[in-house]
Amino acid sequence: MSPAAGPRSPGGRNLPAWAPGLRVGLFGGSFNPPHDGHRLVSTTALRRLALDRVWWVVTPGNPLKRHDGLADLDTRIAAARAVADHPDIAVTGLEAGIGMRYTVDTVRYLQRRCPGVRFVWIMGADNLMQLPRWRRWRDLVDLVPIAVVDRPGSTLRSLNGRAAAVLAPGRLRETEAQLLADRHPPAFVYLHGPRSSASSTALRDAGRGLL
């Protein structure tokens, strides 16, 4: 079946092409600025989870962070596309297009809008530690399988945190990672491998953020 085009909107705020049966990883963030670490997480997920696509969901603004120094959405989308530079990574600002702010609402929308697509939520290990601060995070883990990609300095803390404890009964072995998209949530896998120390915060502090 040919991929279905999403609704078009200005500035790349459209839904990427999709088709029933596709295995799609969702990787959300401010991408302020995007960097090679984002790309490494995505290519790791594509390969290890046997995904067809990864969508970078560029948020209008992270509700848990201050927005001082946040570049405008269209600038971040353009920069993210330049960094991603991969045929199986699509960059979208769809949350602004559909008026969503919280991940749980975005995932619900996408599951309704794209029936038959097997979504996986992708996050770095540092975000797993922060997951209990997210809006309705327990609803989120009941909605979509989660892949956690190792990040420098986060391995032990993230695996001993509250979110990891909640997800533990549904944890897959790394050798089973390709099964994640087909598992009924709550389900998660923790992926080790090559890691990048790149950080959007560090890049901004070094004066290498977006204008």
RAVENGI-V541009 format. One record per helix or strand. SS is the DSSP state (h for helix, s for strand). FROM is the first residue (numbers start at 1). LEN is the number of residues. Records with the same first field share a line. If there is no record, write none. Layout:
SS->FROM-LEN / FROM-LEN
This chain:
s->4-1 / 18-1 / 23-7 / 53-6 / 89-4 / 118-7 / 145-5 / 171-2 / 188-4
h->10-3 / 36-13 / 73-12 / 94-5 / 103-11 / 125-9 / 137-7 / 155-5 / 162-9 / 174-9 / 200-6
